[in-house]
Amino acid sequence: MVKNFLVSVPLVADLRSPAMRDRHWQQLMEATKVTFDIHDPTFKLDDLLALELHKFEEKVGEIVDRAQKEEKMENGLNKLEDSWAKVTFQFQKHKDTEVYTVKMAEEDFEMLEDNQVLVQGMMANRYMNTFRDQVLGWNKKLMAVADVVAILTEIQRTWAYLESLFVASEEVKKELPEATVRFARIDADVKSVLADFKQVQNCVACCNKDGLLKFLEKQQTELEVCEKALADYMESKRRAFPRFYFVSTADLLDILSNGNNPVKVMQHMSKCFQAIDKLKLDAENPPAGERPKGLGMISCVGEEYVAFKQPLPLENKVESYMNDIVGKMRGELREVLRDSVADYTTKPRDKWLFDWPFQIILVVNQIYWCQEVEQVHCLAFELKTAGLLWPAAVLSIAAKQVTVPYLCRNIFGWMSVTVDSPAVQLAAGYFRQSNHWGALVIHQFPLFHTCHDAAGLPANGQR
C-alpha cells in the first residue's frame, strides 16, 4: 500500500498541470476504465487515488507530456492569431495621384519568416493532429502573405516605371499602340487591387482573398509582354542613337519618357557625352507646347563653355535631336578650331592659351608644332644640301621621303649633337629603315658611327 501510494502521489501532482484539458482527462478515463467528472465539486483526491494510478504510471506520464506539448502548440497558435490581427501594410502615395502603393514593414517581414518556420515545426510535431486544421490554416495563410507580397512588390515596381511611359509619353503611345492598350487594362486592374488593400489594410486579410494570387500572376505575365515590347522599342532607339548603349536601362527609360521635354533630358547628357555636363538652353521653363533651343555646351570638367554660333532647335524625337546635338558639336568645334588656328599668330602665346578651350589648344598646338618642325627641318636640309654636292638622283629620292610624320619623329635627330640622347637614337633607328636616308645620314653625321650595338642602331657605317 505504501509503495503504491508513493508512486501515485507524483502522478497526482503531474495531473495538476494547467496543460490538462478535457480531452486529456478523457484519455485517462479510457486508460483506467473508470468514468468520472473532473469538474464535479465532490470529486476529491481520494477519488483520484482510487483510480490506482500506480498501475498506469507510464500511461499517465504520456498523457501529461502530451498535454504539455499541446499546450505549447496552442499558445503558439494563439500568439499567431493575436500578432497577425494587428499587422497592417504600409501605404505610400504614388506621385500626385489618389493611388497608394503597398509595402510590408521590415520587422513584419522578419516576423513572417520566423512564423513560417514556427508553423513548419508544428506540422512536424507528433501531436499536430489535435490542431491540424489550425496549423494547416496558418501555414496556408502565411504562405499566401509571402507569395502575394513578393509578386505584388515586383508588379508595383514594373507597373510604376511602365506607367510613366505608356501613360505619360505620347511618343511611346504612338510607337507601341498594342502594348499601350494592354497596359491600360493592367493599369486599371493593379489600381483596383491597391485600392482594396488600402481599404482592408490587414496583411492576412488582404493576401488571402480567393483567387488573388492567380490574378496577380496573370497581371505579371501581361506586364512581361509589355516589357518585351518596350525592350524592343528601346533597342530600336539605341540603334538610332548608339550612345544610348552607354546609358542604363533606368536612365534610358527616363530619357524616353521625357523625350518631349529636353530640359529633363539634359540631366543625362553627361552619360551620353564624355566631359559634357549639359547644353545651355534659352529657356529652363519653356511655355507649354514649346521646346527650348541649345545655346552652347557646358563642360562637366572645370568651367569651360563653348557657345554655338547659331542656336540649335531641339525638335522631333529624342534620338533625332540627340543626333543633331552630335552634328552640332562637331561643326561648332571645327569652327572654333579654325578660329583658334587663325588667332594663334595674332597674339602672344601666353595670351592665346587662355582664350580657347583646352582640347582646341592641344590640337592647334600640335598643328603649329608640326608646321614649325617642318620649316626647321627644311631649312636644315637646304643648308646641308648647299654644303655637299650629292647626286641628283639621291636628292630626288630623299626629297620624296620628307613627310610631316617623318619630320616630327626625326627633327631632333637632325639637330642633336649628343650621341647618347634618346632623340638621336630614335632618329638613327628610324633612318635605318630607309637605304637612301641611311646613306645620307651616315655620310653627313659621322657621330652615328659610334652608336652602341646594344641600342639596335647603326654601327661602323652599317645599317
C-alpha positions in Angstrom: 0.0 0.0 0.0 2.7 2.5 1.0 4.7 1.7 -2.1 1.7 2.2 -4.3 0.9 5.5 -2.6 4.4 6.7 -3.1 4.1 6.0 -6.8 0.7 7.6 -7.2 1.4 10.9 -5.4 3.9 12.2 -8.1 1.4 11.2 -10.7 -1.4 13.1 -9.0 1.0 16.2 -8.9 1.6 15.8 -12.7 -2.1 15.6 -13.3 -2.5 19.0 -11.6 -0.7 20.6 -14.7 -2.6 23.5 -16.1 -1.9 22.0 -19.5 -4.5 19.3 -18.8 -7.7 19.7 -20.9 -10.9 17.7 -21.0 -9.6 15.6 -23.8 -6.7 14.5 -21.7 -8.9 13.5 -18.8 -11.0 11.5 -21.2 -7.8 9.7 -22.3 -7.1 9.0 -18.6 -10.6 7.5 -18.1 -10.1 5.3 -21.2 -6.8 4.1 -19.7 -8.1 3.4 -16.2 -11.6 2.1 -17.4 -13.1 4.4 -14.8 -15.6 7.2 -15.5 -15.5 10.4 -13.5 -16.3 14.1 -13.9 -13.3 16.2 -13.1 -15.5 19.3 -12.9 -17.7 17.7 -10.2 -17.3 19.7 -7.0 -17.5 16.5 -5.0 -14.5 15.0 -6.9 -11.8 14.6 -4.2 -8.2 13.4 -4.0 -9.4 10.2 -2.7 -11.4 9.6 -5.9 -8.2 10.2 -7.9 -6.2 7.8 -5.7 -8.9 5.2 -6.1 -8.1 5.1 -9.8 -5.0 3.1 -8.8 -2.7 5.3 -10.8 0.3 3.3 -9.8 -0.9 0.6 -12.3 -0.9 3.2 -15.1 2.3 5.1 -14.3 3.7 5.0 -17.9 0.3 5.9 -19.5 -0.2 8.8 -17.1 3.2 10.2 -17.8 2.5 10.0 -21.6 -0.8 11.8 -21.2 0.7 14.6 -19.1 3.6 15.0 -21.6 1.2 15.2 -24.5 -0.9 17.8 -22.6 2.2 20.0 -22.0 3.4 19.7 -25.7 -0.1 20.5 -27.0 -0.3 23.5 -24.6 2.9 24.9 -26.1 1.4 24.5 -29.6 -1.9 26.0 -28.5 -0.1 29.0 -27.1 1.9 29.4 -30.3 -1.3 29.4 -32.4 -2.9 31.9 -30.1 0.1 34.2 -30.4 -0.1 33.9 -34.2 -3.7 34.9 -34.1 -3.1 37.9 -31.8 0.0 39.1 -33.7 -1.3 39.0 -37.2 -4.6 40.6 -36.2 -2.5 43.7 -35.7 -0.2 43.6 -38.7 -1.1 46.0 -41.4 0.5 47.1 -44.7 2.3 50.5 -45.0 1.0 52.7 -47.8 2.7 55.4 -49.7 1.1 57.9 -52.1 2.0 57.2 -55.7 3.2 60.5 -57.3 0.4 63.1 -57.3 -2.4 60.6 -57.7 -5.0 59.0 -55.4 -3.3 55.6 -55.7 -1.3 54.2 -52.8 1.4 51.7 -53.2 1.7 48.8 -50.7 4.7 47.8 -48.7 5.3 45.4 -45.7 7.4 46.8 -42.9 10.8 45.2 -42.5 10.1 44.0 -38.9 6.8 42.5 -40.1 8.5 40.7 -42.9 11.1 39.2 -40.5 8.2 38.1 -38.2 6.6 36.5 -41.3 9.7 34.4 -41.9 10.0 33.4 -38.3 6.4 32.4 -38.0 6.6 30.3 -41.2 9.5 28.4 -39.6 7.4 28.0 -36.4 4.4 26.6 -38.3 6.6 24.2 -40.2 7.8 23.0 -36.9 4.3 22.4 -35.7 3.5 20.4 -38.8 6.4 18.1 -38.0 5.2 17.7 -34.4 3.8 14.2 -33.4 0.8 15.9 -31.7 -0.2 18.1 -34.6 -3.5 16.2 -35.3 -5.1 17.9 -32.3 -4.7 21.3 -34.0 -4.4 20.0 -37.6 -6.9 22.4 -39.1 -5.4 25.5 -37.3 -1.8 24.6 -38.2 -2.6 23.9 -41.8 -4.7 27.0 -42.0 -1.9 29.2 -40.7 0.6 27.6 -43.0 -1.7 28.4 -45.9 -2.3 32.0 -44.7 1.4 32.8 -44.1 2.4 31.3 -47.5 -0.2 33.4 -49.2 1.1 36.5 -47.5 4.7 35.7 -48.5 3.7 34.9 -52.1 1.4 37.9 -52.6 3.8 40.4 -51.0 6.7 39.1 -53.3 4.7 39.2 -56.5 2.9 42.5 -55.7 6.3 44.1 -55.0 7.5 43.1 -58.4 4.3 44.1 -60.1 4.4 47.6 -58.4 8.0 48.2 -59.5 7.3 47.2 -63.1 3.9 49.0 -63.2 5.4 52.2 -61.8 8.1 52.7 -64.4 6.0 51.5 -67.3 3.2 53.9 -66.3 5.5 56.9 -66.9 6.0 55.6 -70.5 2.6 54.1 -71.6 0.5 56.7 -69.8 2.6 59.9 -69.8 4.7 59.6 -73.0 2.8 60.4 -76.2 5.7 59.2 -78.2 5.5 55.7 -76.7 1.8 55.6 -77.3 2.3 56.3 -80.9 5.2 53.8 -81.3 3.6 50.9 -79.3 -0.2 51.1 -79.7 -1.0 47.5 -78.9 1.2 47.4 -75.8 -0.4 50.7 -74.7 -3.9 49.2 -74.8 -2.7 46.2 -73.0 -1.1 48.3 -70.3 -4.2 50.3 -69.9 -6.1 47.2 -68.8 -3.2 46.2 -66.4 -3.2 49.7 -65.0 -6.9 49.6 -64.1 -6.5 46.1 -62.5 -3.5 47.0 -60.5 -5.1 50.2 -59.2 -8.2 48.2 -58.2 -6.0 45.7 -56.2 -4.1 48.5 -54.5 -7.4 50.3 -53.6 -8.7 47.1 -52.0 -5.5 46.8 -49.9 -5.8 50.4 -48.8 -9.4 49.7 -47.6 -8.7 46.4 -45.8 -5.1 47.1 -44.7 -4.7 43.9 -42.6 -1.9 41.8 -44.2 -3.5 38.4 -43.7 -7.0 39.5 -44.7 -5.7 41.3 -47.9 -3.5 38.4 -49.1 -5.9 35.6 -48.5 -8.7 36.7 -50.8 -9.8 33.9 -53.1 -8.1 33.9 -56.5 -5.9 36.9 -55.7 -2.6 35.1 -56.3 -3.7 33.8 -59.7 -5.0 37.2 -60.6 -1.7 38.8 -59.8 0.3 36.1 -61.6 -1.8 36.9 -64.7 -1.1 40.6 -64.3 2.6 39.9 -64.0 2.5 37.8 -67.2 0.8 40.7 -69.0 3.4 43.2 -67.7 6.2 40.9 -69.1 4.6 41.2 -72.5 4.6 45.0 -72.2 8.2 44.9 -71.0 9.2 42.8 -74.0 7.6 45.3 -76.4 9.4 48.1 -74.5 12.7 46.3 -74.7 12.4 46.0 -78.4 11.4 49.7 -78.6 14.5 50.7 -76.6 16.7 48.6 -78.8 15.4 50.5 -81.8 16.2 53.8 -80.1 19.8 52.5 -79.3 20.3 51.6 -82.9 19.1 55.1 -83.9 21.4 56.8 -81.4 24.2 54.4 -80.4 25.3 56.5 -77.5 22.2 55.2 -75.7 24.1 51.9 -75.3 26.2 53.6 -72.7 23.1 54.5 -70.7 21.5 52.2 -68.1 18.0 50.9 -68.8 16.5 53.0 -66.0 18.2 56.2 -67.3 17.1 55.4 -70.9 13.5 54.9 -69.8 13.7 58.3 -68.1 15.1 59.8 -71.3 12.5 58.3 -73.5 9.6 59.1 -71.2 10.8 62.8 -71.1 11.8 62.9 -74.8 9.3 65.8 -75.4 10.9 67.7 -72.5 14.6 68.4 -73.4 15.1 70.3 -70.0 14.7 66.9 -68.2 16.8 65.1 -70.7 19.7 67.4 -70.0 20.4 65.7 -66.7 21.5 62.6 -68.6 23.8 64.4 -71.1 27.0 63.5 -69.2 26.1 59.8 -69.6 25.9 60.1 -73.4 28.8 62.6 -74.0 32.1 62.5 -72.3 33.1 65.7 -70.4 29.8 67.4 -71.4 27.6 68.3 -68.4 24.6 69.6 -70.4 23.6 72.2 -73.0 22.9 75.7 -72.1 19.2 76.3 -73.1 17.5 79.5 -73.9 14.7 78.7 -71.5 14.6 76.4 -68.5 10.8 76.5 -68.2 9.5 76.9 -71.8 5.8 77.6 -72.4 3.6 74.5 -72.8 3.9 73.1 -76.3 7.2 74.8 -77.0 10.7 73.4 -76.8 13.9 75.3 -75.8 16.9 75.8 -78.0 20.5 74.9 -77.3 22.9 77.8 -77.0 26.1 76.1 -76.2 28.0 73.3 -74.4 28.9 73.3 -70.7 31.7 71.1 -69.6 31.5 68.9 -66.5 35.3 69.3 -66.0 36.3 72.7 -64.9 34.3 75.7 -66.0 34.5 75.6 -69.8 31.7 76.8 -72.1 31.5 76.7 -75.9 28.8 78.8 -77.3 27.0 77.8 -80.5 27.2 80.4 -83.3 23.6 79.6 -84.1 21.0 78.2 -81.6 20.2 74.5 -82.0 16.4 73.7 -82.1 15.7 70.5 -80.1 12.8 69.2 -82.2 11.4 65.8 -83.3 12.1 62.6 -81.4 14.7 62.4 -78.7 17.1 60.3 -80.7 16.7 62.7 -83.6 17.7 65.8 -81.7 20.4 63.9 -79.8 22.0 63.1 -83.2 21.5 66.8 -84.1 23.5 67.7 -81.0 26.4 65.4 -82.1 26.5 67.0 -85.5 26.2 70.5 -84.0 29.1 69.8 -81.5 31.4 68.6 -84.3 30.5 71.5 -86.6 30.9 74.1 -83.9 34.3 72.6 -82.8 35.5 72.7 -86.3 34.6 76.4 -86.5 36.3 77.1 -83.1 39.4 75.2 -84.2 39.6 77.2 -87.4 39.2 80.5 -85.5 41.8 79.4 -82.9 44.3 78.5 -85.7 43.8 81.9 -87.2 44.2 83.6 -83.8 47.4 81.8 -82.8 49.6 84.2 -84.8 47.8 87.4 -83.8 48.8 87.5 -80.1 51.5 86.2 -77.6 51.2 82.5 -76.8 50.6 83.1 -73.1 47.6 85.3 -74.0 46.3 82.9 -76.7 46.3 79.9 -74.3 43.6 81.4 -72.0 41.2 82.4 -74.9 40.3 78.9 -76.1 39.0 75.5 -74.8 41.7 73.2 -73.6 41.1 70.4 -76.3 41.3 73.0 -79.0 44.5 74.4 -77.6 46.1 70.9 -77.7 45.1 70.4 -81.4 46.2 73.9 -82.5 49.5 73.5 -80.6 50.2 70.2 -82.4 49.3 71.8 -85.8 51.8 74.6 -85.3 54.4 72.4 -83.8 54.3 70.2 -86.9 54.5 73.2 -89.2 57.4 74.8 -87.3 59.2 71.5 -87.2 58.8 71.0 -90.9 60.1 74.5 -91.5 63.2 74.0 -89.4 63.8 70.6 -91.0 63.5 72.0 -94.5 65.9 74.8 -93.6 68.4 72.3 -92.1 68.0 70.2 -95.2 68.7 73.1 -97.5 71.8 74.0 -95.5 73.2 70.6 -95.6 72.4 70.2 -99.3 74.2 73.5 -100.1 77.3 72.3 -98.4 77.5 69.0 -100.2 77.2 68.0 -103.8 75.1 64.8 -103.5 74.0 63.1 -106.7 70.7 64.5 -108.0 69.1 61.1 -108.0 69.8 60.6 -104.4 68.4 64.0 -103.5 65.3 63.3 -105.5 64.7 60.1 -103.7 65.5 61.7 -100.4 63.1 64.6 -101.0 60.3 62.2 -101.5 60.8 60.8 -98.1 60.1 64.2 -96.4 56.7 63.9 -94.8 55.3 65.6 -91.7 55.1 62.4 -89.6 58.7 61.6 -90.7 59.9 65.1 -89.8 58.1 65.1 -86.5 59.9 62.0 -85.5 63.4 62.9 -86.8 63.8 66.7 -86.3 65.5 66.2 -83.0 67.9 63.7 -84.6 68.9 66.3 -87.2 69.6 68.9 -84.6 71.1 66.8 -81.8 74.8 66.9 -81.1 74.8 64.3 -78.3 75.3 60.7 -79.3 73.6 59.2 -76.3 70.5 61.4 -76.4 67.2 59.5 -76.9 66.3 61.7 -79.8 69.5 60.7 -81.8 68.9 57.0 -81.0 65.2 57.3 -82.2 66.3 59.2 -85.3 69.0 56.7 -86.2 66.6 53.8 -85.6 64.1 55.3 -88.0 66.8 56.2 -90.6 67.9 52.6 -90.6 64.6 51.7 -92.3 65.5 53.6 -95.5 68.5 52.8 -97.7 68.8 56.3 -99.1 68.3 58.2 -95.8 70.6 55.8 -94.0 73.4 56.6 -96.5 72.8 60.3 -96.3 72.7 60.4 -92.6 75.8 58.2 -92.1 77.6 60.3 -94.7 76.5 63.6 -93.2 76.7 62.7 -89.4 79.7 60.6 -88.6 78.7 60.6 -85.0 76.2 57.8 -85.8 79.1 55.5 -86.4 79.7 55.4 -82.6 76.2 54.3 -81.6 76.1 51.2 -79.4 75.1 47.9 -80.9 73.1 47.2 -77.7 70.7 50.1 -78.7 70.0 48.4 -82.0 71.4 51.4 -84.0 73.8 51.6 -87.0 77.4 51.0 -86.0 80.6 51.3 -88.1 78.7 52.6 -91.1 76.4 49.6 -91.3 72.6 49.6 -91.1 
